[in-house]
Amino acid sequence: MTAADKVLVVGPSWVGDMVMAQALYKLLRSEDPQVEIHVVAPPWSLPVLERMPEVARGLELAVGHGELGLGRRATLARQLRAERYTRAIVLPRSAKAALVPWLARVPLRTGFRGELRYGLLNDMRTLDARLDQTVKRFVALGLARDAAMPAELPAELRPRLRSDVHNLDRLRVTHGLTPGARIAALMPGAEYGPAKRWPAAHFGDLAAALAGADADVIVLGSAKERSIGDEVVARAANARVRNLCGVTSLADVVDLLAAADVAVSNDSGLLHVAAAAGAPVVAIYGSSSPKFTPPLTTAAAVVSLGIECSPCFARDCPLKHLKCLNDLGPTTVLRAVDTLRAARRSESR
């Protein structure tokens, strides 16, 4: 590696994965403070990349998840040839994800063995079973081929997004949040599927308890999750519970989560946004596993029933009962919130 190292990273398509990829950028920066990192990313993720000081430039690729979009990839690649990247790192494992670096004539192209990528990549890595977490897989691609991967992600590589206090002040006014009041954030959605979603009624009961304990409760998510947020608010029946799903940008969500004294989330992209924004998080797992996608923060509590059929990693419950989440009561999650808050108070003394 030289001081002139210029790296093109093809980023992932999921919110949580895009946040976890910051660990790779931190690694590259730790090895070479002068490295210039550009990231190919879908349009929605550019505000997240802007909150990562390690990323010099986000490159928009407006191609839907699973879409080939060959023309758009080729156009971007032609534009990038003049950048003269020294190497590329391709995080997704699809063949189409490797097209831009290949067409841009990047000399060294690194990625894991995947679908029909021979030739597109010339530094093909094998996905070692020891890379048991998504974030470890990303970091491994930034290491030399024969380098040992640490058993645990070093603290200095954990994702951390910058926040904007001036935007937070604006958001408090815009959404009628009480000045100076503590904020509890709830994220009841999960893009992957229903088997990751703790019931909205449970979230509503939790919201009522948190609002009753003198907190402004905000429900965060995408516009597609607006109806879930409405269910939570209706169940809570408290004016201090507000549904902000679809009315805040991703950058706004980062700033709100940075101010939250607790964030409760399913295993979703916003769980990882919350952890990276600095919020203490209570993470709820049903069909998935905290061993694979844990919240990357020490200020976290994981809640899971761990019943015999989980984790199944399915989008919908194969057994049609969803006991892993339905049987997890709000009282259990509230207890985790209280324990996490008490631990944070003790640390601050």
Secondary structure, 3 states (H helix, E strand, C coil): CCCCCEEEEECCCCHHHHHHCHHHHHHHHHHCCCCEEEEEECHHHHHHHHCCCCCCEEEECCCCCCCCCHHHHHHHHHHHHHHCCCEEEECCCCCHHHHHHHHCCCCCEEEECCCCCECCECEEECCCCCCCCHHHHHHHCCCCCCCCCCCCCCHHHCCCCCCCHHHHHHHHHHCCCCCCCCEEEEECCCCCCHHHCCCHHHHHHHHHHHHHCCCEEEECCCHHHHHHHHHHHHHHCCCCEEECCCCCCHHHHHHHHHHEEEEEEECCHHHHHHHHHCCCEEEECCCCCCCCCCCCCCCEEEECCCCCCCCCCCCCCCCCCCHHHHCCCHHHHHHHHHHHHHHHHHHHC
